[in-house]
Amino acid sequence: MSETRTRADELVVSFAPADERTAEELDAPSYRRYLTRAHEGPVAVGDEWAEFVSCGCGSTRDVTLRVEAADGDAVDAETTFVFEARADD
């Protein structure tokens, strides 16, 4: 028997380190598409994703994303990501 999931229309995701460059990279349409594909399926508040963003010239920065709020329990192509800066834990 398959489990029915409810699409998360909006997912609030915090990020650290919290700096302007990281925020800009996360907000890029290509990065949002990547997150949708990489994390499609089940999602829960508290989930953490170890990711990285481009810093230019072939360098990257590690970033930890944490799901802070979700109005459903699954990510799909219609899910909107809202990013919030978070102090390093």
PyMOL Python script that loads the backbone (N, CA, C, O; Angstrom):
from pymol import cmd

cmd.read_pdbstr("""\
ATOM      1  N   MET A   1       0.847  -1.171   0.000  1.00  0.00           N
ATOM      2  CA  MET A   1       0.000   0.000   0.000  1.00  0.00           C
ATOM      3  C   MET A   1       0.892   1.234   0.000  1.00  0.00           C
ATOM      4  O   MET A   1       1.796   1.342   0.829  1.00  0.00           O
ATOM      5  N   SER A   2       0.651   2.162  -0.917  1.00  0.00           N
ATOM      6  CA  SER A   2       1.506   3.345  -1.006  1.00  0.00           C
ATOM      7  C   SER A   2       1.011   4.443  -0.075  1.00  0.00           C
ATOM      8  O   SER A   2      -0.185   4.581   0.182  1.00  0.00           O
ATOM      9  N   GLU A   3       1.962   5.212   0.416  1.00  0.00           N
ATOM     10  CA  GLU A   3       1.661   6.310   1.324  1.00  0.00           C
ATOM     11  C   GLU A   3       1.365   7.567   0.509  1.00  0.00           C
ATOM     12  O   GLU A   3       2.112   7.906  -0.409  1.00  0.00           O
ATOM     13  N   THR A   4       0.284   8.252   0.842  1.00  0.00           N
ATOM     14  CA  THR A   4      -0.071   9.482   0.143  1.00  0.00           C
ATOM     15  C   THR A   4       0.603  10.659   0.829  1.00  0.00           C
ATOM     16  O   THR A   4       0.529  10.815   2.047  1.00  0.00           O
ATOM     17  N   ARG A   5       1.258  11.482   0.025  1.00  0.00           N
ATOM     18  CA  ARG A   5       1.942  12.662   0.545  1.00  0.00           C
ATOM     19  C   ARG A   5       1.242  13.909   0.036  1.00  0.00           C
ATOM     20  O   ARG A   5       0.598  13.897  -1.013  1.00  0.00           O
ATOM     21  N   THR A   6       1.380  14.989   0.801  1.00  0.00           N
ATOM     22  CA  THR A   6       0.826  16.280   0.428  1.00  0.00           C
ATOM     23  C   THR A   6       1.957  17.192  -0.010  1.00  0.00           C
ATOM     24  O   THR A   6       2.931  17.384   0.718  1.00  0.00           O
ATOM     25  N   ARG A   7       1.822  17.753  -1.209  1.00  0.00           N
ATOM     26  CA  ARG A   7       2.860  18.655  -1.720  1.00  0.00           C
ATOM     27  C   ARG A   7       3.024  19.853  -0.791  1.00  0.00           C
ATOM     28  O   ARG A   7       2.046  20.444  -0.334  1.00  0.00           O
ATOM     29  N   ALA A   8       4.277  20.194  -0.525  1.00  0.00           N
ATOM     30  CA  ALA A   8       4.588  21.432   0.188  1.00  0.00           C
ATOM     31  C   ALA A   8       4.576  22.554  -0.842  1.00  0.00           C
ATOM     32  O   ALA A   8       5.443  22.611  -1.713  1.00  0.00           O
ATOM     33  N   ASP A   9       3.590  23.449  -0.743  1.00  0.00           N
ATOM     34  CA  ASP A   9       3.553  24.591  -1.652  1.00  0.00           C
ATOM     35  C   ASP A   9       4.713  25.530  -1.362  1.00  0.00           C
ATOM     36  O   ASP A   9       5.298  26.117  -2.273  1.00  0.00           O
ATOM     37  N   GLU A  10       5.039  25.664  -0.070  1.00  0.00           N
ATOM     38  CA  GLU A  10       6.137  26.543   0.341  1.00  0.00           C
ATOM     39  C   GLU A  10       6.986  25.841   1.388  1.00  0.00           C
ATOM     40  O   GLU A  10       6.472  25.219   2.317  1.00  0.00           O
ATOM     41  N   LEU A  11       8.285  25.954   1.220  1.00  0.00           N
ATOM     42  CA  LEU A  11       9.243  25.358   2.137  1.00  0.00           C
ATOM     43  C   LEU A  11      10.159  26.469   2.628  1.00  0.00           C
ATOM     44  O   LEU A  11      10.859  27.092   1.830  1.00  0.00           O
ATOM     45  N   VAL A  12      10.163  26.723   3.934  1.00  0.00           N
ATOM     46  CA  VAL A  12      11.066  27.717   4.507  1.00  0.00           C
ATOM     47  C   VAL A  12      12.339  26.990   4.902  1.00  0.00           C
ATOM     48  O   VAL A  12      12.318  26.061   5.710  1.00  0.00           O
ATOM     49  N   VAL A  13      13.452  27.428   4.318  1.00  0.00           N
ATOM     50  CA  VAL A  13      14.739  26.770   4.507  1.00  0.00           C
ATOM     51  C   VAL A  13      15.737  27.803   5.016  1.00  0.00           C
ATOM     52  O   VAL A  13      15.940  28.843   4.389  1.00  0.00           O
ATOM     53  N   SER A  14      16.363  27.508   6.162  1.00  0.00           N
ATOM     54  CA  SER A  14      17.401  28.408   6.666  1.00  0.00           C
ATOM     55  C   SER A  14      18.749  27.942   6.139  1.00  0.00           C
ATOM     56  O   SER A  14      18.922  26.780   5.770  1.00  0.00           O
ATOM     57  N   PHE A  15      19.705  28.876   6.111  1.00  0.00           N
ATOM     58  CA  PHE A  15      21.030  28.528   5.608  1.00  0.00           C
ATOM     59  C   PHE A  15      22.120  29.136   6.473  1.00  0.00           C
ATOM     60  O   PHE A  15      21.964  30.216   7.043  1.00  0.00           O
ATOM     61  N   ALA A  16      23.230  28.412   6.552  1.00  0.00           N
ATOM     62  CA  ALA A  16      24.429  28.878   7.251  1.00  0.00           C
ATOM     63  C   ALA A  16      25.620  28.314   6.497  1.00  0.00           C
ATOM     64  O   ALA A  16      25.599  27.142   6.121  1.00  0.00           O
ATOM     65  N   PRO A  17      26.642  29.093   6.267  1.00  0.00           N
ATOM     66  CA  PRO A  17      26.853  30.448   6.783  1.00  0.00           C
ATOM     67  C   PRO A  17      25.919  31.444   6.113  1.00  0.00           C
ATOM     68  O   PRO A  17      25.557  31.312   4.944  1.00  0.00           O
ATOM     69  N   ALA A  18      25.541  32.449   6.904  1.00  0.00           N
ATOM     70  CA  ALA A  18      24.581  33.455   6.455  1.00  0.00           C
ATOM     71  C   ALA A  18      25.322  34.692   5.963  1.00  0.00           C
ATOM     72  O   ALA A  18      25.661  35.577   6.748  1.00  0.00           O
ATOM     73  N   ASP A  19      25.567  34.743   4.665  1.00  0.00           N
ATOM     74  CA  ASP A  19      26.194  35.930   4.082  1.00  0.00           C
ATOM     75  C   ASP A  19      25.498  36.257   2.765  1.00  0.00           C
ATOM     76  O   ASP A  19      24.761  35.435   2.220  1.00  0.00           O
ATOM     77  N   GLU A  20      25.735  37.453   2.265  1.00  0.00           N
ATOM     78  CA  GLU A  20      25.043  37.932   1.069  1.00  0.00           C
ATOM     79  C   GLU A  20      25.343  37.075  -0.161  1.00  0.00           C
ATOM     80  O   GLU A  20      24.438  36.787  -0.945  1.00  0.00           O
ATOM     81  N   ARG A  21      26.578  36.672  -0.337  1.00  0.00           N
ATOM     82  CA  ARG A  21      26.951  35.870  -1.508  1.00  0.00           C
ATOM     83  C   ARG A  21      26.196  34.540  -1.528  1.00  0.00           C
ATOM     84  O   ARG A  21      25.682  34.124  -2.566  1.00  0.00           O
ATOM     85  N   THR A  22      26.136  33.884  -0.380  1.00  0.00           N
ATOM     86  CA  THR A  22      25.401  32.617  -0.289  1.00  0.00           C
ATOM     87  C   THR A  22      23.924  32.839  -0.592  1.00  0.00           C
ATOM     88  O   THR A  22      23.315  32.059  -1.324  1.00  0.00           O
ATOM     89  N   ALA A  23      23.347  33.902  -0.032  1.00  0.00           N
ATOM     90  CA  ALA A  23      21.934  34.213  -0.271  1.00  0.00           C
ATOM     91  C   ALA A  23      21.666  34.428  -1.758  1.00  0.00           C
ATOM     92  O   ALA A  23      20.665  33.941  -2.283  1.00  0.00           O
ATOM     93  N   GLU A  24      22.545  35.146  -2.434  1.00  0.00           N
ATOM     94  CA  GLU A  24      22.376  35.398  -3.868  1.00  0.00           C
ATOM     95  C   GLU A  24      22.422  34.101  -4.670  1.00  0.00           C
ATOM     96  O   GLU A  24      21.614  33.902  -5.577  1.00  0.00           O
ATOM     97  N   GLU A  25      23.353  33.231  -4.343  1.00  0.00           N
ATOM     98  CA  GLU A  25      23.470  31.962  -5.067  1.00  0.00           C
ATOM     99  C   GLU A  25      22.252  31.065  -4.837  1.00  0.00           C
ATOM    100  O   GLU A  25      21.766  30.425  -5.769  1.00  0.00           O
ATOM    101  N   LEU A  26      21.760  31.020  -3.596  1.00  0.00           N
ATOM    102  CA  LEU A  26      20.583  30.204  -3.304  1.00  0.00           C
ATOM    103  C   LEU A  26      19.358  30.705  -4.056  1.00  0.00           C
ATOM    104  O   LEU A  26      18.489  29.920  -4.435  1.00  0.00           O
ATOM    105  N   ASP A  27      19.293  32.007  -4.269  1.00  0.00           N
ATOM    106  CA  ASP A  27      18.130  32.617  -4.911  1.00  0.00           C
ATOM    107  C   ASP A  27      18.121  32.464  -6.436  1.00  0.00           C
ATOM    108  O   ASP A  27      17.123  32.783  -7.081  1.00  0.00           O
ATOM    109  N   ALA A  28      19.203  31.987  -7.003  1.00  0.00           N
ATOM    110  CA  ALA A  28      19.283  31.828  -8.461  1.00  0.00           C
ATOM    111  C   ALA A  28      18.275  30.774  -8.935  1.00  0.00           C
ATOM    112  O   ALA A  28      18.141  29.724  -8.308  1.00  0.00           O
ATOM    113  N   PRO A  29      17.569  31.048 -10.034  1.00  0.00           N
ATOM    114  CA  PRO A  29      16.602  30.071 -10.555  1.00  0.00           C
ATOM    115  C   PRO A  29      17.218  28.687 -10.802  1.00  0.00           C
ATOM    116  O   PRO A  29      16.568  27.670 -10.561  1.00  0.00           O
ATOM    117  N   SER A  30      18.450  28.646 -11.276  1.00  0.00           N
ATOM    118  CA  SER A  30      19.092  27.347 -11.532  1.00  0.00           C
ATOM    119  C   SER A  30      19.315  26.568 -10.235  1.00  0.00           C
ATOM    120  O   SER A  30      19.195  25.343 -10.226  1.00  0.00           O
ATOM    121  N   TYR A  31      19.638  27.262  -9.142  1.00  0.00           N
ATOM    122  CA  TYR A  31      19.857  26.571  -7.872  1.00  0.00           C
ATOM    123  C   TYR A  31      18.529  26.069  -7.311  1.00  0.00           C
ATOM    124  O   TYR A  31      18.460  24.973  -6.756  1.00  0.00           O
ATOM    125  N   ARG A  32      17.484  26.867  -7.456  1.00  0.00           N
ATOM    126  CA  ARG A  32      16.161  26.435  -6.999  1.00  0.00           C
ATOM    127  C   ARG A  32      15.715  25.181  -7.761  1.00  0.00           C
ATOM    128  O   ARG A  32      15.149  24.264  -7.167  1.00  0.00           O
ATOM    129  N   ARG A  33      15.969  25.142  -9.067  1.00  0.00           N
ATOM    130  CA  ARG A  33      15.633  23.943  -9.859  1.00  0.00           C
ATOM    131  C   ARG A  33      16.432  22.737  -9.365  1.00  0.00           C
ATOM    132  O   ARG A  33      15.896  21.637  -9.231  1.00  0.00           O
ATOM    133  N   TYR A  34      17.724  22.958  -9.095  1.00  0.00           N
ATOM    134  CA  TYR A  34      18.566  21.876  -8.583  1.00  0.00           C
ATOM    135  C   TYR A  34      17.992  21.324  -7.273  1.00  0.00           C
ATOM    136  O   TYR A  34      17.862  20.110  -7.115  1.00  0.00           O
ATOM    137  N   LEU A  35      17.648  22.218  -6.332  1.00  0.00           N
ATOM    138  CA  LEU A  35      17.115  21.756  -5.044  1.00  0.00           C
ATOM    139  C   LEU A  35      15.829  20.958  -5.233  1.00  0.00           C
ATOM    140  O   LEU A  35      15.611  19.951  -4.559  1.00  0.00           O
ATOM    141  N   THR A  36      14.989  21.408  -6.142  1.00  0.00           N
ATOM    142  CA  THR A  36      13.747  20.686  -6.410  1.00  0.00           C
ATOM    143  C   THR A  36      14.041  19.266  -6.879  1.00  0.00           C
ATOM    144  O   THR A  36      13.432  18.312  -6.394  1.00  0.00           O
ATOM    145  N   ARG A  37      14.962  19.124  -7.812  1.00  0.00           N
ATOM    146  CA  ARG A  37      15.304  17.784  -8.320  1.00  0.00           C
ATOM    147  C   ARG A  37      16.022  16.947  -7.260  1.00  0.00           C
ATOM    148  O   ARG A  37      15.721  15.765  -7.091  1.00  0.00           O
ATOM    149  N   ALA A  38      16.962  17.555  -6.554  1.00  0.00           N
ATOM    150  CA  ALA A  38      17.780  16.809  -5.591  1.00  0.00           C
ATOM    151  C   ALA A  38      16.984  16.338  -4.377  1.00  0.00           C
ATOM    152  O   ALA A  38      17.292  15.301  -3.790  1.00  0.00           O
ATOM    153  N   HIS A  39      15.960  17.104  -4.002  1.00  0.00           N
ATOM    154  CA  HIS A  39      15.229  16.786  -2.771  1.00  0.00           C
ATOM    155  C   HIS A  39      13.753  16.498  -3.012  1.00  0.00           C
ATOM    156  O   HIS A  39      12.935  16.596  -2.098  1.00  0.00           O
ATOM    157  N   GLU A  40      13.417  16.138  -4.261  1.00  0.00           N
ATOM    158  CA  GLU A  40      12.037  15.787  -4.583  1.00  0.00           C
ATOM    159  C   GLU A  40      11.625  14.577  -3.753  1.00  0.00           C
ATOM    160  O   GLU A  40      12.370  13.604  -3.631  1.00  0.00           O
ATOM    161  N   GLY A  41      10.442  14.656  -3.194  1.00  0.00           N
ATOM    162  CA  GLY A  41       9.942  13.560  -2.381  1.00  0.00           C
ATOM    163  C   GLY A  41       9.724  13.998  -0.944  1.00  0.00           C
ATOM    164  O   GLY A  41       9.510  15.180  -0.679  1.00  0.00           O
ATOM    165  N   PRO A  42       9.778  13.052  -0.017  1.00  0.00           N
ATOM    166  CA  PRO A  42       9.455  13.343   1.377  1.00  0.00           C
ATOM    167  C   PRO A  42      10.340  14.432   1.977  1.00  0.00           C
ATOM    168  O   PRO A  42      11.538  14.504   1.703  1.00  0.00           O
ATOM    169  N   VAL A  43       9.720  15.281   2.805  1.00  0.00           N
ATOM    170  CA  VAL A  43      10.441  16.342   3.505  1.00  0.00           C
ATOM    171  C   VAL A  43       9.773  16.548   4.860  1.00  0.00           C
ATOM    172  O   VAL A  43       8.561  16.381   5.001  1.00  0.00           O
ATOM    173  N   ALA A  44      10.587  16.915   5.860  1.00  0.00           N
ATOM    174  CA  ALA A  44      10.054  17.173   7.197  1.00  0.00           C
ATOM    175  C   ALA A  44      10.820  18.325   7.831  1.00  0.00           C
ATOM    176  O   ALA A  44      11.999  18.538   7.546  1.00  0.00           O
ATOM    177  N   VAL A  45      10.132  19.062   8.695  1.00  0.00           N
ATOM    178  CA  VAL A  45      10.790  20.124   9.448  1.00  0.00           C
ATOM    179  C   VAL A  45      11.946  19.498  10.218  1.00  0.00           C
ATOM    180  O   VAL A  45      11.796  18.450  10.846  1.00  0.00           O
ATOM    181  N   GLY A  46      13.099  20.154  10.161  1.00  0.00           N
ATOM    182  CA  GLY A  46      14.294  19.648  10.828  1.00  0.00           C
ATOM    183  C   GLY A  46      15.259  18.937   9.897  1.00  0.00           C
ATOM    184  O   GLY A  46      16.423  18.744  10.248  1.00  0.00           O
ATOM    185  N   ASP A  47      14.795  18.540   8.705  1.00  0.00           N
ATOM    186  CA  ASP A  47      15.705  17.919   7.733  1.00  0.00           C
ATOM    187  C   ASP A  47      16.853  18.875   7.442  1.00  0.00           C
ATOM    188  O   ASP A  47      16.638  20.076   7.279  1.00  0.00           O
ATOM    189  N   GLU A  48      18.069  18.348   7.375  1.00  0.00           N
ATOM    190  CA  GLU A  48      19.238  19.157   7.015  1.00  0.00           C
ATOM    191  C   GLU A  48      19.875  18.582   5.762  1.00  0.00           C
ATOM    192  O   GLU A  48      19.991  17.367   5.602  1.00  0.00           O
ATOM    193  N   TRP A  49      20.284  19.481   4.880  1.00  0.00           N
ATOM    194  CA  TRP A  49      20.908  19.099   3.623  1.00  0.00           C
ATOM    195  C   TRP A  49      22.272  19.748   3.540  1.00  0.00           C
ATOM    196  O   TRP A  49      22.383  20.969   3.648  1.00  0.00           O
ATOM    197  N   ALA A  50      23.306  18.956   3.352  1.00  0.00           N
ATOM    198  CA  ALA A  50      24.664  19.470   3.142  1.00  0.00           C
ATOM    199  C   ALA A  50      24.808  19.764   1.653  1.00  0.00           C
ATOM    200  O   ALA A  50      24.801  18.847   0.832  1.00  0.00           O
ATOM    201  N   GLU A  51      24.938  21.024   1.310  1.00  0.00           N
ATOM    202  CA  GLU A  51      25.011  21.459  -0.083  1.00  0.00           C
ATOM    203  C   GLU A  51      26.231  22.352  -0.268  1.00  0.00           C
ATOM    204  O   GLU A  51      27.013  22.549   0.662  1.00  0.00           O
ATOM    205  N   PHE A  52      26.384  22.884  -1.458  1.00  0.00           N
ATOM    206  CA  PHE A  52      27.420  23.882  -1.710  1.00  0.00           C
ATOM    207  C   PHE A  52      26.912  24.855  -2.751  1.00  0.00           C
ATOM    208  O   PHE A  52      26.034  24.530  -3.550  1.00  0.00           O
ATOM    209  N   VAL A  53      27.477  26.059  -2.733  1.00  0.00           N
ATOM    210  CA  VAL A  53      27.141  27.085  -3.723  1.00  0.00           C
ATOM    211  C   VAL A  53      28.425  27.557  -4.382  1.00  0.00           C
ATOM    212  O   VAL A  53      29.516  27.411  -3.831  1.00  0.00           O
ATOM    213  N   SER A  54      28.276  28.119  -5.560  1.00  0.00           N
ATOM    214  CA  SER A  54      29.422  28.645  -6.303  1.00  0.00           C
ATOM    215  C   SER A  54      29.883  29.961  -5.694  1.00  0.00           C
ATOM    216  O   SER A  54      29.072  30.800  -5.302  1.00  0.00           O
ATOM    217  N   CYS A  55      31.183  30.124  -5.623  1.00  0.00           N
ATOM    218  CA  CYS A  55      31.766  31.395  -5.183  1.00  0.00           C
ATOM    219  C   CYS A  55      32.489  32.066  -6.344  1.00  0.00           C
ATOM    220  O   CYS A  55      33.166  33.077  -6.152  1.00  0.00           O
ATOM    221  N   GLY A  56      32.353  31.516  -7.535  1.00  0.00           N
ATOM    222  CA  GLY A  56      33.009  32.062  -8.717  1.00  0.00           C
ATOM    223  C   GLY A  56      34.371  31.447  -8.933  1.00  0.00           C
ATOM    224  O   GLY A  56      34.981  30.914  -8.006  1.00  0.00           O
ATOM    225  N   CYS A  57      34.842  31.524 -10.158  1.00  0.00           N
ATOM    226  CA  CYS A  57      36.179  31.036 -10.540  1.00  0.00           C
ATOM    227  C   CYS A  57      36.429  29.589 -10.130  1.00  0.00           C
ATOM    228  O   CYS A  57      37.553  29.225  -9.786  1.00  0.00           O
ATOM    229  N   GLY A  58      35.386  28.767 -10.167  1.00  0.00           N
ATOM    230  CA  GLY A  58      35.552  27.353  -9.866  1.00  0.00           C
ATOM    231  C   GLY A  58      35.619  27.008  -8.392  1.00  0.00           C
ATOM    232  O   GLY A  58      35.826  25.845  -8.047  1.00  0.00           O
ATOM    233  N   SER A  59      35.450  27.985  -7.512  1.00  0.00           N
ATOM    234  CA  SER A  59      35.481  27.687  -6.079  1.00  0.00           C
ATOM    235  C   SER A  59      34.056  27.567  -5.537  1.00  0.00           C
ATOM    236  O   SER A  59      33.118  28.156  -6.073  1.00  0.00           O
ATOM    237  N   THR A  60      33.920  26.799  -4.473  1.00  0.00           N
ATOM    238  CA  THR A  60      32.609  26.567  -3.870  1.00  0.00           C
ATOM    239  C   THR A  60      32.657  26.841  -2.378  1.00  0.00           C
ATOM    240  O   THR A  60      33.726  26.896  -1.771  1.00  0.00           O
ATOM    241  N   ARG A  61      31.482  27.011  -1.803  1.00  0.00           N
ATOM    242  CA  ARG A  61      31.350  27.189  -0.353  1.00  0.00           C
ATOM    243  C   ARG A  61      30.331  26.177   0.138  1.00  0.00           C
ATOM    244  O   ARG A  61      29.242  26.057  -0.424  1.00  0.00           O
ATOM    245  N   ASP A  62      30.687  25.448   1.192  1.00  0.00           N
ATOM    246  CA  ASP A  62      29.747  24.520   1.810  1.00  0.00           C
ATOM    247  C   ASP A  62      28.666  25.319   2.525  1.00  0.00           C
ATOM    248  O   ASP A  62      28.943  26.350   3.138  1.00  0.00           O
ATOM    249  N   VAL A  63      27.449  24.837   2.441  1.00  0.00           N
ATOM    250  CA  VAL A  63      26.322  25.483   3.110  1.00  0.00           C
ATOM    251  C   VAL A  63      25.406  24.390   3.649  1.00  0.00           C
ATOM    252  O   VAL A  63      25.158  23.384   2.984  1.00  0.00           O
ATOM    253  N   THR A  64      24.910  24.603   4.858  1.00  0.00           N
ATOM    254  CA  THR A  64      23.963  23.671   5.453  1.00  0.00           C
ATOM    255  C   THR A  64      22.578  24.290   5.382  1.00  0.00           C
ATOM    256  O   THR A  64      22.343  25.379   5.905  1.00  0.00           O
ATOM    257  N   LEU A  65      21.667  23.586   4.730  1.00  0.00           N
ATOM    258  CA  LEU A  65      20.283  24.026   4.622  1.00  0.00           C
ATOM    259  C   LEU A  65      19.446  23.215   5.605  1.00  0.00           C
ATOM    260  O   LEU A  65      19.622  22.004   5.736  1.00  0.00           O
ATOM    261  N   ARG A  66      18.531  23.900   6.296  1.00  0.00           N
ATOM    262  CA  ARG A  66      17.660  23.213   7.256  1.00  0.00           C
ATOM    263  C   ARG A  66      16.214  23.606   6.977  1.00  0.00           C
ATOM    264  O   ARG A  66      15.903  24.789   6.838  1.00  0.00           O
ATOM    265  N   VAL A  67      15.340  22.622   6.896  1.00  0.00           N
ATOM    266  CA  VAL A  67      13.917  22.885   6.698  1.00  0.00           C
ATOM    267  C   VAL A  67      13.345  23.397   8.018  1.00  0.00           C
ATOM    268  O   VAL A  67      13.350  22.690   9.026  1.00  0.00           O
ATOM    269  N   GLU A  68      12.854  24.635   7.996  1.00  0.00           N
ATOM    270  CA  GLU A  68      12.303  25.268   9.196  1.00  0.00           C
ATOM    271  C   GLU A  68      10.780  25.191   9.241  1.00  0.00           C
ATOM    272  O   GLU A  68      10.193  25.120  10.320  1.00  0.00           O
ATOM    273  N   ALA A  69      10.140  25.203   8.075  1.00  0.00           N
ATOM    274  CA  ALA A  69       8.680  25.126   8.013  1.00  0.00           C
ATOM    275  C   ALA A  69       8.272  24.553   6.661  1.00  0.00           C
ATOM    276  O   ALA A  69       8.923  24.788   5.643  1.00  0.00           O
ATOM    277  N   ALA A  70       7.183  23.798   6.677  1.00  0.00           N
ATOM    278  CA  ALA A  70       6.650  23.214   5.442  1.00  0.00           C
ATOM    279  C   ALA A  70       5.141  23.086   5.593  1.00  0.00           C
ATOM    280  O   ALA A  70       4.645  22.688   6.647  1.00  0.00           O
ATOM    281  N   ASP A  71       4.418  23.427   4.532  1.00  0.00           N
ATOM    282  CA  ASP A  71       2.963  23.297   4.584  1.00  0.00           C
ATOM    283  C   ASP A  71       2.490  22.001   3.918  1.00  0.00           C
ATOM    284  O   ASP A  71       1.330  21.875   3.528  1.00  0.00           O
ATOM    285  N   GLY A  72       3.390  21.066   3.799  1.00  0.00           N
ATOM    286  CA  GLY A  72       3.110  19.739   3.268  1.00  0.00           C
ATOM    287  C   GLY A  72       4.272  18.839   3.631  1.00  0.00           C
ATOM    288  O   GLY A  72       5.154  19.243   4.389  1.00  0.00           O
ATOM    289  N   ASP A  73       4.287  17.622   3.100  1.00  0.00           N
ATOM    290  CA  ASP A  73       5.368  16.701   3.465  1.00  0.00           C
ATOM    291  C   ASP A  73       6.103  16.125   2.260  1.00  0.00           C
ATOM    292  O   ASP A  73       6.736  15.073   2.352  1.00  0.00           O
ATOM    293  N   ALA A  74       6.012  16.834   1.109  1.00  0.00           N
ATOM    294  CA  ALA A  74       6.733  16.376  -0.082  1.00  0.00           C
ATOM    295  C   ALA A  74       7.116  17.565  -0.956  1.00  0.00           C
ATOM    296  O   ALA A  74       6.341  18.505  -1.131  1.00  0.00           O
ATOM    297  N   VAL A  75       8.331  17.503  -1.500  1.00  0.00           N
ATOM    298  CA  VAL A  75       8.817  18.510  -2.444  1.00  0.00           C
ATOM    299  C   VAL A  75       8.516  18.011  -3.851  1.00  0.00           C
ATOM    300  O   VAL A  75       8.736  16.840  -4.164  1.00  0.00           O
ATOM    301  N   ASP A  76       8.007  18.912  -4.703  1.00  0.00           N
ATOM    302  CA  ASP A  76       7.861  18.596  -6.119  1.00  0.00           C
ATOM    303  C   ASP A  76       8.127  19.855  -6.935  1.00  0.00           C
ATOM    304  O   ASP A  76       8.540  20.877  -6.386  1.00  0.00           O
ATOM    305  N   ALA A  77       7.895  19.788  -8.226  1.00  0.00           N
ATOM    306  CA  ALA A  77       8.231  20.894  -9.130  1.00  0.00           C
ATOM    307  C   ALA A  77       7.467  22.177  -8.815  1.00  0.00           C
ATOM    308  O   ALA A  77       7.886  23.256  -9.234  1.00  0.00           O
ATOM    309  N   GLU A  78       6.360  22.081  -8.087  1.00  0.00           N
ATOM    310  CA  GLU A  78       5.559  23.262  -7.753  1.00  0.00           C
ATOM    311  C   GLU A  78       5.941  23.885  -6.410  1.00  0.00           C
ATOM    312  O   GLU A  78       5.431  24.950  -6.063  1.00  0.00           O
ATOM    313  N   THR A  79       6.816  23.250  -5.660  1.00  0.00           N
ATOM    314  CA  THR A  79       7.216  23.764  -4.349  1.00  0.00           C
ATOM    315  C   THR A  79       8.053  25.024  -4.508  1.00  0.00           C
ATOM    316  O   THR A  79       8.955  25.082  -5.345  1.00  0.00           O
ATOM    317  N   THR A  80       7.746  26.036  -3.695  1.00  0.00           N
ATOM    318  CA  THR A  80       8.505  27.281  -3.667  1.00  0.00           C
ATOM    319  C   THR A  80       9.412  27.265  -2.444  1.00  0.00           C
ATOM    320  O   THR A  80       8.973  26.939  -1.340  1.00  0.00           O
ATOM    321  N   PHE A  81      10.683  27.619  -2.646  1.00  0.00           N
ATOM    322  CA  PHE A  81      11.642  27.705  -1.548  1.00  0.00           C
ATOM    323  C   PHE A  81      11.737  29.142  -1.062  1.00  0.00           C
ATOM    324  O   PHE A  81      11.864  30.069  -1.863  1.00  0.00           O
ATOM    325  N   VAL A  82      11.677  29.327   0.258  1.00  0.00           N
ATOM    326  CA  VAL A  82      11.890  30.625   0.889  1.00  0.00           C
ATOM    327  C   VAL A  82      13.122  30.462   1.772  1.00  0.00           C
ATOM    328  O   VAL A  82      13.141  29.622   2.672  1.00  0.00           O
ATOM    329  N   PHE A  83      14.155  31.271   1.509  1.00  0.00           N
ATOM    330  CA  PHE A  83      15.411  31.139   2.242  1.00  0.00           C
ATOM    331  C   PHE A  83      15.527  32.198   3.327  1.00  0.00           C
ATOM    332  O   PHE A  83      15.190  33.363   3.115  1.00  0.00           O
ATOM    333  N   GLU A  84      16.011  31.776   4.499  1.00  0.00           N
ATOM    334  CA  GLU A  84      16.243  32.671   5.626  1.00  0.00           C
ATOM    335  C   GLU A  84      17.649  32.429   6.158  1.00  0.00           C
ATOM    336  O   GLU A  84      18.079  31.286   6.314  1.00  0.00           O
ATOM    337  N   ALA A  85      18.355  33.515   6.434  1.00  0.00           N
ATOM    338  CA  ALA A  85      19.699  33.403   7.005  1.00  0.00           C
ATOM    339  C   ALA A  85      19.608  32.858   8.430  1.00  0.00           C
ATOM    340  O   ALA A  85      18.646  33.127   9.149  1.00  0.00           O
ATOM    341  N   ARG A  86      20.622  32.089   8.824  1.00  0.00           N
ATOM    342  CA  ARG A  86      20.679  31.498  10.162  1.00  0.00           C
ATOM    343  C   ARG A  86      22.102  31.632  10.684  1.00  0.00           C
ATOM    344  O   ARG A  86      23.060  31.437   9.936  1.00  0.00           O
ATOM    345  N   ALA A  87      22.242  31.960  11.952  1.00  0.00           N
ATOM    346  CA  ALA A  87      23.569  32.002  12.562  1.00  0.00           C
ATOM    347  C   ALA A  87      24.140  30.590  12.587  1.00  0.00           C
ATOM    348  O   ALA A  87      23.396  29.622  12.747  1.00  0.00           O
ATOM    349  N   ASP A  88      25.460  30.466  12.431  1.00  0.00           N
ATOM    350  CA  ASP A  88      26.082  29.141  12.506  1.00  0.00           C
ATOM    351  C   ASP A  88      25.750  28.491  13.831  1.00  0.00           C
ATOM    352  O   ASP A  88      25.763  29.135  14.880  1.00  0.00           O
ATOM    353  N   ASP A  89      25.449  27.196  13.767  1.00  0.00           N
ATOM    354  CA  ASP A  89      25.129  26.439  14.994  1.00  0.00           C
ATOM    355  C   ASP A  89      26.375  26.034  15.711  1.00  0.00           C
ATOM    356  O   ASP A  89      26.302  25.392  16.760  1.00  0.00           O
TER     357      ASP A  89
END
""", "prot")
cmd.dss("prot")
cmd.show_as("cartoon", "prot")
cmd.util.cbc("prot")
cmd.orient("prot")
